Every structure is written in C-alpha cells, then in structure tokens.
C-alpha cells in the first residue's frame, strides 16, 4: 500500500483530515527509522524521545546494509 492510500484510508476510517493523518504517519516513520539512520555512539540505539530509559531498555539493532 502506498503512503497516500494509507493516509486516505486512516483519515476516512477515523474521520480526520488527511493532512493531520499524514503528519502523524511522517512522525511515526521518522521515529521508527531514526535508530537505523542515526545510531547513537557507543553501540546503543534508542528512539529519539526515549529520555527515561535506565533499565537496559535500549537494545542493539542489527544494521542492515542498504
């Protein structure tokens, strides 16, 4: 499914404006992709908004060749 199709489907199902849904999807994609694109030095990889992790909740991610 293409992104624009997904946006339209979610907007229709949830009765939201497509622009609002697209913003949410863009932010979600950025959040999920950020550990692969911007690994944290030292081997730890975490989400951008993960500021309160103190219990080994950041797992190493296998970097796949792109």
N, C-alpha and C positions, 0 to 999 in steps of 0.2 A: 504494500500500500504506500503510495506517495504521501509526503507530508501534508500537502494541501488537501488531499482526500481525508486524511486523519483529522485535520483541523475542522473541516466541514462536518464530518460525522460526529465529533465530540460536541461541536457547537450546536448542532441540530438536536442531539440527544439531551444535552444539558440546558438547552435554551439560553445559550450565551452568545455574545458577539464573537465572530471568528477572529477578530484582532486580539481579543483577550485570550482566547484559547491558543493562538499562535505564540503569544508571549510566554505563556506557561510552558508550552512544548519546547520552545527555544531554550528557556532556562533549564528545563529538565535535561535536554540533550547536552547542554554545556556542563551541567553538574555531573552527569554520568561519564562524559568524555574527558573531563579535566584531569583525572588521575593518570590517564594514558598519555595525554598531551603535555602535562606539566608535572612530572614526578618530583616529589619533594627530595632534596638531597639527603643522603643517608639511608636510602633504601625503603623508607616509609612512604606509603602512598595513602592519602586520605582525601575526603571530599573537602571542597573549599570552605563550607560552613561548619566543619567538624572542629569546633574550638574547645570542646569539653571532654575529649577522649583521654582518659587516664588509666584505662584498664585493658590495654592491648587490643583495642577495637579496630585499629588500623591494620589491615592485612596487606602483605606484599602482593602485588599484582604482576603477573607474568606479562612482560612487554612483548607483544606480537610484532613481527616485522611487517611493516606497511609498505 
